Amino acid sequence: MSITTERLASRILRELVHIINDVIKNTKIGYITITETKVTRDLSYCYVYYTIIDDSIEAKEKAQQLLDEGKKEIRMKLAQKVNNLRKIPDLIFKYDEALAYGNHINKLLGDINNTK
């Protein structure tokens, strides 16, 4: 990533943290945490990685569905906040598996320590 795309990704991350939980108000899912954003070189797409507290399959699917349904409103609010761009990148939401993987590794390490 170039400096421009890194700065844009950082700015989008800061803004999306506030916007997403204003748009997505679902008590079953809870708080959606944005972990990372990556903007493509041509600035046309922005990959938004998120996590939720409940890591069940149903909750992940519901969160993805709500984010996809609210994408237009989220993008419009983002355009109001980031007004120095000619075109706001299309948002692509992806669940961040890194946290779940880290928890799985910690559990395995804990099991190994308990068996000694």
DSSP file (Angstrom, degrees, kcal/mol; ACC not computed):
  #  RESIDUE AA STRUCTURE BP1 BP2  ACC     N-H-->O    O-->H-N    N-H-->O    O-->H-N    TCO  KAPPA ALPHA  PHI   PSI    X-CA   Y-CA   Z-CA
    1    1 A M              0   0    0      0, 0.0     2,-0.1     0, 0.0    39,-0.1   0.000 360.0 360.0 360.0 141.2    0.0    0.0    0.0
    2    2 A S     >  -     0   0    0      1,-0.1     4,-2.3     4,-0.0     5,-0.2  -0.345 360.0-101.3 -83.3 172.1    1.2    3.5   -0.7
    3    3 A I  H  > S+     0   0    0      1,-0.2     4,-2.5     2,-0.2     5,-0.2   0.889 121.6  53.5 -62.0 -39.6    1.2    6.3    1.8
    4    4 A T  H  > S+     0   0    0      1,-0.2     4,-2.4     2,-0.2    -1,-0.2   0.933 111.0  44.2 -62.9 -46.9   -2.0    7.8    0.2
    5    5 A T  H  > S+     0   0    0      1,-0.2     4,-2.6     2,-0.2    34,-0.2   0.866 113.2  52.3 -68.9 -34.2   -4.0    4.5    0.5
    6    6 A E  H  X S+     0   0    0     -4,-2.3     4,-2.3     2,-0.2    -2,-0.2   0.917 111.2  46.7 -65.6 -42.9   -2.7    3.9    4.0
    7    7 A R  H  X S+     0   0    0     -4,-2.5     4,-2.5     2,-0.2    -2,-0.2   0.919 113.7  48.1 -64.4 -43.2   -3.8    7.3    5.1
    8    8 A L  H  X S+     0   0    0     -4,-2.4     4,-2.8     2,-0.2     5,-0.2   0.919 111.3  50.3 -63.8 -43.3   -7.2    6.9    3.5
    9    9 A A  H  X S+     0   0    0     -4,-2.6     4,-2.3     1,-0.2    -1,-0.2   0.899 111.7  48.9 -61.5 -41.1   -7.6    3.5    5.0
   10   10 A S  H  X S+     0   0    0     -4,-2.3     4,-2.2     2,-0.2    -2,-0.2   0.906 112.3  47.5 -65.2 -42.0   -6.8    4.9    8.4
   11   11 A R  H  X S+     0   0    0     -4,-2.5     4,-2.0     2,-0.2    -2,-0.2   0.912 112.0  49.7 -66.5 -42.1   -9.2    7.8    8.0
   12   12 A I  H  X S+     0   0    0     -4,-2.8     4,-3.0     1,-0.2     5,-0.2   0.905 109.4  52.9 -62.8 -41.1  -12.0    5.5    6.8
   13   13 A L  H  X S+     0   0    0     -4,-2.3     4,-1.7    -5,-0.2    -2,-0.2   0.936 108.5  49.5 -58.8 -47.9  -11.3    3.2    9.8
   14   14 A R  H  X S+     0   0    0     -4,-2.2     4,-0.6     1,-0.2    -1,-0.2   0.894 116.5  42.0 -59.5 -40.9  -11.7    6.2   12.3
   15   15 A E  H >X S+     0   0    0     -4,-2.0     4,-2.1     1,-0.2     3,-0.6   0.893 110.7  54.6 -75.2 -40.2  -14.9    7.3   10.7
   16   16 A L  H 3X S+     0   0    0     -4,-3.0     4,-2.5     1,-0.2     5,-0.4   0.810  95.6  67.9 -66.4 -29.4  -16.5    3.9   10.3
   17   17 A V  H 3X S+     0   0    0     -4,-1.7     4,-0.6    -5,-0.2    -1,-0.2   0.902 111.8  33.2 -55.6 -41.2  -16.0    3.0   13.9
   18   18 A H  H <X S+     0   0    0     -4,-0.6     4,-0.7    -3,-0.6    -2,-0.2   0.872 119.6  50.6 -82.4 -39.2  -18.6    5.7   14.8
   19   19 A I  H >X S+     0   0    0     -4,-2.1     4,-2.2     1,-0.2     3,-0.7   0.923 103.7  55.5 -68.9 -46.0  -20.8    5.3   11.7
   20   20 A I  H 3X S+     0   0    0     -4,-2.5     4,-3.3     1,-0.3    -1,-0.2   0.901 108.1  46.1 -61.0 -45.2  -21.4    1.6   11.7
   21   21 A N  H 3< S+     0   0    0     -4,-0.6    -1,-0.3    -5,-0.4    -2,-0.2   0.677 111.3  54.2 -76.6 -14.1  -22.8    1.3   15.2
   22   22 A D  H << S+     0   0    0     -4,-0.7    -1,-0.2    -3,-0.7    -2,-0.2   0.859 116.8  37.1 -76.9 -38.8  -25.1    4.3   14.6
   23   23 A V  H  < S+     0   0    0     -4,-2.2     2,-1.0     1,-0.2    -2,-0.2   0.920 113.9  57.2 -78.2 -45.9  -26.5    2.7   11.5
   24   24 A I     <  +     0   0    0     -4,-3.3     2,-0.7    -5,-0.2    -1,-0.2  -0.771  62.7 168.8 -93.0 102.7  -26.6   -1.0   12.7
   25   25 A K        +     0   0    0     -2,-1.0     2,-0.4    -3,-0.1     6,-0.1  -0.812  16.7 142.3-117.3  89.5  -28.6   -1.0   15.9
   26   26 A N     >  -     0   0    0     -2,-0.7     4,-2.1     4,-0.3     3,-0.4  -0.973  35.8-162.3-132.7 117.1  -29.3   -4.7   16.7
   27   27 A T  T  4 S+     0   0    0     -2,-0.4    -1,-0.1     1,-0.2     4,-0.1   0.737  89.0  62.7 -72.5 -21.9  -29.3   -5.8   20.3
   28   28 A K  T  4 S+     0   0    0      1,-0.2    -1,-0.2     2,-0.1    31,-0.0   0.868 112.6  34.8 -70.5 -35.4  -28.8   -9.5   19.3
   29   29 A I  T  4 S-     0   0    0     -3,-0.4    25,-0.5     1,-0.2    24,-0.4   0.871  94.2-165.3 -85.1 -40.4  -25.4   -8.8   17.7
   30   30 A G     <  +     0   0    0     -4,-2.1    -4,-0.3    22,-0.1     2,-0.3  -0.637  48.7   0.2  87.9-149.0  -24.2   -6.2   20.0
   31   31 A Y        -     0   0    0     -2,-0.3     2,-0.6    -4,-0.1    22,-0.5  -0.600  62.1-145.6 -83.5 132.2  -21.3   -3.9   19.2
   32   32 A I  E     -A   52   0A   0     -2,-0.3     2,-0.5    -8,-0.2    20,-0.2  -0.877  14.2-153.9 -97.8 123.4  -19.5   -4.4   15.9
   33   33 A T  E     -A   51   0A   0     18,-2.7    18,-2.5    -2,-0.6     2,-0.6  -0.863   5.5-145.0-102.4 125.9  -15.7   -3.7   16.1
   34   34 A I  E     +A   50   0A   0     -2,-0.5    16,-0.3    16,-0.2     3,-0.1  -0.799  21.2 175.6 -88.7 120.9  -13.9   -2.6   13.1
   35   35 A T  E     -     0   0A   0     14,-2.4     2,-0.3    -2,-0.6    15,-0.2   0.792  58.6  -6.4 -97.6 -32.5  -10.4   -4.1   13.2
   36   36 A E  E     -A   49   0A   0     13,-1.3    13,-3.1   -23,-0.0     2,-0.4  -0.992  49.0-155.4-162.0 151.8   -8.8   -3.1    9.9
   37   37 A T  E     -A   48   0A   0     -2,-0.3     2,-0.4    11,-0.2    11,-0.2  -0.996   9.0-169.2-130.9 141.6   -9.5   -1.4    6.6
   38   38 A K  E     -A   47   0A   0      9,-2.2     9,-3.2    -2,-0.4     2,-0.4  -0.996   6.4-158.4-131.5 127.7   -7.6   -1.9    3.3
   39   39 A V  E     -A   46   0A   0     -2,-0.4     7,-0.2     7,-0.2   -30,-0.1  -0.876  21.2-121.3-106.6 135.3   -8.1    0.4    0.3
   40   40 A T    >   -     0   0    0      5,-2.4     3,-1.8    -2,-0.4    -1,-0.0  -0.276  29.4-106.4 -69.7 161.6   -7.2   -0.8   -3.2
   41   41 A R  T 3  S+     0   0    0      1,-0.3    -1,-0.1     2,-0.1   -36,-0.0   0.845 121.2  50.8 -59.2 -36.4   -4.6    1.1   -5.2
   42   42 A D  T 3  S-     0   0    0      1,-0.0    -1,-0.3   -37,-0.0    -2,-0.1   0.421 108.1-126.9 -84.6   4.0   -7.2    2.6   -7.5
   43   43 A L  S <  S+     0   0    0     -3,-1.8    -2,-0.1     2,-0.2     3,-0.1   0.694  78.8 114.7  62.4  23.0   -9.2    3.7   -4.5
   44   44 A S  S    S+     0   0    0     45,-0.2    46,-2.9     1,-0.2     2,-0.4   0.716  71.3  38.8 -95.3 -21.6  -12.4    2.0   -5.8
   45   45 A Y  E     - b   0  90A   0     44,-0.3    -5,-2.4     2,-0.0     2,-0.4  -0.969  57.3-166.6-131.3 145.8  -12.8   -0.7   -3.1
   46   46 A C  E     -Ab  39  91A   0     44,-2.8    46,-2.7    -2,-0.4     2,-0.6  -0.974  13.6-149.3-130.7 117.9  -12.3   -0.7    0.6
   47   47 A Y  E     -Ab  38  92A   0     -9,-3.2    -9,-2.2    -2,-0.4     2,-0.6  -0.773  13.7-162.5 -87.3 122.9  -12.2   -4.0    2.5
   48   48 A V  E     -Ab  37  93A   0     44,-3.0    46,-2.8    -2,-0.6     2,-0.4  -0.931   0.7-159.8-112.2 115.0  -13.6   -3.5    6.0
   49   49 A Y  E     +Ab  36  94A   0    -13,-3.1   -14,-2.4    -2,-0.6   -13,-1.3  -0.808  18.6 173.1 -97.6 133.3  -12.7   -6.2    8.5
   50   50 A Y  E     -Ab  34  95A   0     44,-1.9    46,-3.3    -2,-0.4     2,-0.3  -0.899  18.2-159.4-136.5 161.9  -14.9   -6.5   11.6
   51   51 A T  E     -A   33   0A   0    -18,-2.5   -18,-2.7    -2,-0.3     2,-0.3  -0.939   4.8-157.4-135.1 161.1  -15.5   -8.7   14.6
   52   52 A I  E     -A   32   0A   0     -2,-0.3   -20,-0.1   -20,-0.2   -22,-0.1  -0.926  28.1-118.7-133.2 161.2  -18.4   -9.2   17.0
   53   53 A I  S    S+     0   0    0    -22,-0.5     2,-0.7   -24,-0.4    -1,-0.1   0.936 101.8  63.9 -66.8 -47.1  -18.4  -10.6   20.5
   54   54 A D        -     0   0    0    -25,-0.5    -1,-0.1     1,-0.1    -2,-0.1  -0.699  65.5-172.7 -81.7 113.1  -20.7  -13.6   19.7
   55   55 A D        +     0   0    0     -2,-0.7    -1,-0.1     4,-0.1     2,-0.1   0.096  37.8 129.0 -98.3  25.5  -18.7  -15.7   17.3
   56   56 A S  S  > S-     0   0    0      1,-0.1     4,-2.2     4,-0.0     5,-0.2  -0.419  70.3-116.5 -73.8 156.8  -21.5  -18.2   16.6
   57   57 A I  H  > S+     0   0    0      1,-0.2     4,-2.4     2,-0.2     5,-0.2   0.884 114.4  53.1 -62.3 -39.9  -22.3  -18.8   12.9
   58   58 A E  H  > S+     0   0    0      1,-0.2     4,-2.4     2,-0.2    -1,-0.2   0.914 109.8  47.7 -63.3 -42.4  -25.8  -17.4   13.2
   59   59 A A  H  > S+     0   0    0      2,-0.2     4,-2.6     1,-0.2    -1,-0.2   0.892 111.5  50.6 -66.9 -39.5  -24.5  -14.1   14.7
   60   60 A K  H  X S+     0   0    0     -4,-2.2     4,-2.4     2,-0.2    -2,-0.2   0.924 112.2  47.0 -63.0 -44.2  -21.8  -13.8   12.0
   61   61 A E  H  X S+     0   0    0     -4,-2.4     4,-2.3     2,-0.2    -2,-0.2   0.899 112.9  49.0 -64.8 -40.5  -24.3  -14.3    9.3
   62   62 A K  H  X S+     0   0    0     -4,-2.4     4,-2.6     2,-0.2    -2,-0.2   0.910 111.5  49.3 -65.2 -42.9  -26.7  -11.8   10.8
   63   63 A A  H  X S+     0   0    0     -4,-2.6     4,-2.4     2,-0.2    -2,-0.2   0.922 111.9  48.4 -62.7 -44.0  -24.0   -9.2   11.2
   64   64 A Q  H  X S+     0   0    0     -4,-2.4     4,-2.4     1,-0.2    -2,-0.2   0.908 112.0  49.8 -62.1 -42.3  -22.9   -9.7    7.6
   65   65 A Q  H  X S+     0   0    0     -4,-2.3     4,-2.4     2,-0.2    -2,-0.2   0.924 111.9  47.3 -63.2 -45.2  -26.5   -9.4    6.4
   66   66 A L  H  X S+     0   0    0     -4,-2.6     4,-2.1     1,-0.2    -2,-0.2   0.887 112.7  49.2 -65.1 -39.3  -27.1   -6.2    8.4
   67   67 A L  H  < S+     0   0    0     -4,-2.4     4,-0.4     2,-0.2    -1,-0.2   0.909 112.0  48.1 -66.8 -41.0  -23.8   -4.7    7.2
   68   68 A D  H >< S+     0   0    0     -4,-2.4     3,-0.7     1,-0.2     4,-0.3   0.893 113.1  48.3 -66.2 -38.8  -24.7   -5.5    3.6
   69   69 A E  H 3< S+     0   0    0     -4,-2.4     3,-0.4     1,-0.2     4,-0.3   0.863 116.8  42.2 -68.5 -35.7  -28.2   -4.1    4.0
   70   70 A G  T 3X S+     0   0    0     -4,-2.1     4,-2.7     1,-0.2     5,-0.2   0.337  83.9 104.3 -92.6   7.0  -26.9   -0.9    5.6
   71   71 A K  H <> S+     0   0    0     -3,-0.7     4,-2.6    -4,-0.4     5,-0.2   0.880  78.4  51.2 -58.1 -42.0  -24.0   -0.5    3.2
   72   72 A K  H  > S+     0   0    0     -3,-0.4     4,-2.0    -4,-0.3    -1,-0.2   0.932 113.6  43.4 -63.6 -46.4  -25.6    2.4    1.2
   73   73 A E  H  > S+     0   0    0     -4,-0.3     4,-2.3     2,-0.2    -2,-0.2   0.898 114.1  51.1 -66.4 -40.3  -26.4    4.4    4.3
   74   74 A I  H  X S+     0   0    0     -4,-2.7     4,-2.1     1,-0.2    -2,-0.2   0.914 111.0  48.7 -62.1 -42.9  -23.0    3.8    5.8
   75   75 A R  H  X S+     0   0    0     -4,-2.6     4,-2.1    -5,-0.2    -1,-0.2   0.869 110.0  51.5 -67.1 -37.1  -21.3    4.9    2.6
   76   76 A M  H  X S+     0   0    0     -4,-2.0     4,-1.4     2,-0.2    -1,-0.2   0.918 111.7  46.5 -66.1 -42.6  -23.4    8.0    2.4
   77   77 A K  H  X S+     0   0    0     -4,-2.3     4,-1.4     1,-0.2    -2,-0.2   0.867 110.9  53.0 -67.7 -34.8  -22.5    9.0    5.9
   78   78 A L  H  X S+     0   0    0     -4,-2.1     4,-3.0     1,-0.2    -1,-0.2   0.891 105.0  55.1 -65.1 -39.0  -18.8    8.2    5.2
   79   79 A A  H  < S+     0   0    0     -4,-2.1    -1,-0.2     1,-0.2    -2,-0.2   0.845 105.7  52.5 -63.0 -33.8  -19.0   10.5    2.2
   80   80 A Q  H  < S+     0   0    0     -4,-1.4     3,-0.3     1,-0.2    -1,-0.2   0.847 115.1  41.2 -69.1 -33.5  -20.2   13.3    4.4
   81   81 A K  H  < S+     0   0    0     -4,-1.4     2,-0.9     1,-0.2    -2,-0.2   0.878 117.9  45.0 -82.1 -40.3  -17.3   12.8    6.8
   82   82 A V    ><  +     0   0    0     -4,-3.0     3,-0.6     1,-0.1    -1,-0.2  -0.764  69.6 157.0-105.0  84.7  -14.5   12.3    4.2
   83   83 A N  T 3   +     0   0    0     -2,-0.9    -1,-0.1    -3,-0.3    -4,-0.1   0.367  52.6  77.8 -97.5   5.5  -15.4   15.1    1.8
   84   84 A N  T 3  S+     0   0    0     -3,-0.1     2,-0.4     3,-0.0    -1,-0.2   0.315  76.8  91.5 -97.0  10.9  -12.0   15.5    0.1
   85   85 A L    <   -     0   0    0     -3,-0.6     3,-0.2    -6,-0.2    -3,-0.0  -0.822  66.4-147.2-104.6 144.6  -12.4   12.5   -2.2
   86   86 A R  S    S+     0   0    0     -2,-0.4     2,-0.4     1,-0.3    -1,-0.1   0.883  90.7  17.8 -71.8 -38.9  -13.9   12.6   -5.6
   87   87 A K  S    S-     0   0    0    -44,-0.1    -1,-0.3    -3,-0.1    -3,-0.0  -0.998  75.9-133.3-138.0 132.0  -15.4    9.1   -5.2
   88   88 A I        -     0   0    0     -2,-0.4     3,-0.1    -3,-0.2    -9,-0.1  -0.699  36.3-111.3 -82.1 131.7  -16.0    7.1   -2.0
   89   89 A P        -     0   0    0      0, 0.0     2,-0.3     0, 0.0   -44,-0.3  -0.248  31.9-102.5 -62.7 150.2  -14.7    3.5   -2.3
   90   90 A D  E     -b   45   0A   0    -46,-2.9   -44,-2.8     1,-0.1     2,-0.4  -0.577  40.1-126.8 -70.4 132.6  -17.2    0.7   -2.4
   91   91 A L  E     -b   46   0A   0     -2,-0.3     2,-0.5   -46,-0.2   -44,-0.2  -0.706  23.6-171.6 -90.6 130.3  -17.3   -1.0    1.0
   92   92 A I  E     -b   47   0A   0    -46,-2.7   -44,-3.0    -2,-0.4     2,-0.4  -0.970  13.7-150.9-121.3 113.6  -16.7   -4.8    1.2
   93   93 A F  E     +b   48   0A   0     -2,-0.5     2,-0.4   -46,-0.2   -44,-0.2  -0.704  18.0 176.0 -91.1 132.7  -17.3   -6.2    4.7
   94   94 A K  E     -b   49   0A   0    -46,-2.8   -44,-1.9    -2,-0.4     2,-0.3  -0.999  32.6-117.2-135.5 137.9  -15.5   -9.3    5.8
   95   95 A Y  E     -b   50   0A   0     -2,-0.4     2,-0.8   -46,-0.2   -44,-0.2  -0.573  30.7-127.2 -72.6 132.3  -15.5  -11.0    9.1
   96   96 A D        -     0   0    0    -46,-3.3     3,-0.5    -2,-0.3     4,-0.5  -0.726  24.7-175.6 -85.9 109.1  -12.0  -10.9   10.7
   97   97 A E     >  +     0   0    0     -2,-0.8     4,-2.4     1,-0.2     5,-0.2   0.549  64.7  88.5 -80.8  -8.5  -11.1  -14.5   11.6
   98   98 A A  H  > S+     0   0    0      1,-0.2     4,-2.5     2,-0.2    -1,-0.2   0.880  86.7  49.4 -61.9 -40.5   -7.8  -13.5   13.3
   99   99 A L  H  > S+     0   0    0     -3,-0.5     4,-2.3     2,-0.2    -1,-0.2   0.926 112.5  46.8 -66.7 -44.3   -9.3  -12.9   16.7
  100  100 A A  H  > S+     0   0    0     -4,-0.5     4,-2.0     2,-0.2    -2,-0.2   0.887 112.8  50.5 -63.9 -38.8  -11.2  -16.3   16.7
  101  101 A Y  H  X S+     0   0    0     -4,-2.4     4,-2.3     2,-0.2    -2,-0.2   0.910 109.7  50.5 -65.7 -42.1   -8.0  -18.0   15.5
  102  102 A G  H  X S+     0   0    0     -4,-2.5     4,-2.3     1,-0.2    -2,-0.2   0.899 110.0  49.8 -61.8 -41.9   -6.0  -16.3   18.3
  103  103 A N  H  X S+     0   0    0     -4,-2.3     4,-2.1     2,-0.2    -1,-0.2   0.880 109.4  52.3 -64.0 -37.9   -8.5  -17.5   20.9
  104  104 A H  H  X S+     0   0    0     -4,-2.0     4,-2.3     2,-0.2    -2,-0.2   0.919 109.8  48.1 -64.4 -44.0   -8.3  -21.0   19.5
  105  105 A I  H  X S+     0   0    0     -4,-2.3     4,-2.6     2,-0.2    -2,-0.2   0.907 110.6  51.6 -63.3 -42.5   -4.5  -21.0   19.9
  106  106 A N  H  X S+     0   0    0     -4,-2.3     4,-2.3     1,-0.2    -1,-0.2   0.895 109.5  50.3 -61.3 -39.9   -4.8  -19.7   23.4
  107  107 A K  H  X S+     0   0    0     -4,-2.1     4,-2.4     2,-0.2    -2,-0.2   0.921 110.9  48.7 -64.1 -43.7   -7.2  -22.5   24.3
  108  108 A L  H  X S+     0   0    0     -4,-2.3     4,-2.2     2,-0.2    -2,-0.2   0.911 111.9  48.6 -62.9 -42.4   -4.9  -25.1   22.8
  109  109 A L  H  X S+     0   0    0     -4,-2.6     4,-2.2     1,-0.2    -1,-0.2   0.881 110.7  51.5 -64.9 -37.6   -1.9  -23.7   24.7
  110  110 A G  H  X S+     0   0    0     -4,-2.3     4,-1.9     2,-0.2    -2,-0.2   0.900 109.1  50.5 -64.4 -40.8   -4.0  -23.6   27.9
  111  111 A D  H  X S+     0   0    0     -4,-2.4     4,-1.3     2,-0.2    -2,-0.2   0.885 109.8  50.7 -63.1 -38.9   -4.9  -27.3   27.3
  112  112 A I  H  X S+     0   0    0     -4,-2.2     4,-0.6     1,-0.2     3,-0.3   0.913 110.6  48.6 -65.4 -42.5   -1.2  -28.2   26.8
  113  113 A N  H >< S+     0   0    0     -4,-2.2     3,-0.5     1,-0.2    -1,-0.2   0.840 109.7  52.9 -66.4 -33.4   -0.3  -26.4   30.1
  114  114 A N  H 3< S+     0   0    0     -4,-1.9    -1,-0.2     1,-0.2    -2,-0.2   0.766 103.7  56.5 -74.2 -24.9   -3.0  -28.2   32.0
  115  115 A T  H 3<        0   0    0     -4,-1.3    -1,-0.2    -3,-0.3    -2,-0.2   0.637 360.0 360.0 -82.3 -12.8   -1.9  -31.6   30.9
  116  116 A K    <<        0   0    0     -4,-0.6    -1,-0.2    -3,-0.5    -2,-0.1   0.480 360.0 360.0 -79.6 360.0    1.6  -31.2   32.2
